[in-house]
Amino acid sequence: MFEIRRVLTHVEDIFHEFGPPPAHPLRRGTLAAVMKNPFAGRYEPEIQHAMELLKPIGVTLAGQLLAAMAVPHAAIEGYGKGAIIGAAGELEHGALWHVPGGYAMRELLEKNGVPTNAIVPSAKKVGAPSTALDVPMTHVNASYVRSHFDAIEVRVPGAPAADEIVYILAMSTGQRVHARVGGLAKEAIAGKDGLR
């Protein structure tokens, strides 16, 4: 039902942002899968069943992203997800990614000892080919960790076409370089409710 047409993987290392170089560069990665939108061009009242079909795809893509980032599971401190829907689709087609995308990353990390109590933040929009999306990211275990509030821009050249949808996963290895605006520190996470 969801035919994968292209996969674009992006990994970046941030070594410097004006102040002193960090002890370790921040690595951030995204994976954008361009798929055929099976609901394009019409209104389909019942679409929730499609999430089940997307779950194994999410698991596979999460593993591919982590492999591309080439870091241990325990190094992942931030995550996020998103969707760009082609013009013949609607926002709700992007919302299908909430469970398959979010839980895929959580399952991958939790199986390897990384607590992931925080909800996976998300953004979505309907757009033309090459539309960019700022995908939000937060700490994997506590949404109130202010140092990890971040976003990463994702754009697939030429996609999505009108009958396509781009499903996106994002991960990072830490806080913003030189984060210094206070708030809950990652060392103080209680991890009970996904917030603090």
Secondary structure, DSSP 8 states (H G I E B T S, - for coil): ---EEEEEEEEEEE--SSSS--SS-EEEEEEEEEEE-TTTTS--S--TTHHHHHHHHHHHHHHHHHHHHT--GGG--EEEEEEEE-TTS-HHHHHTTHHHHHHHHHHHHHTTT----S---EEEEE--TT-EEEEEEEESS-TT-GGG-EEEEEE-TT---TTEEEEEEEEESSS-TT--S-S--GGG---SSS--
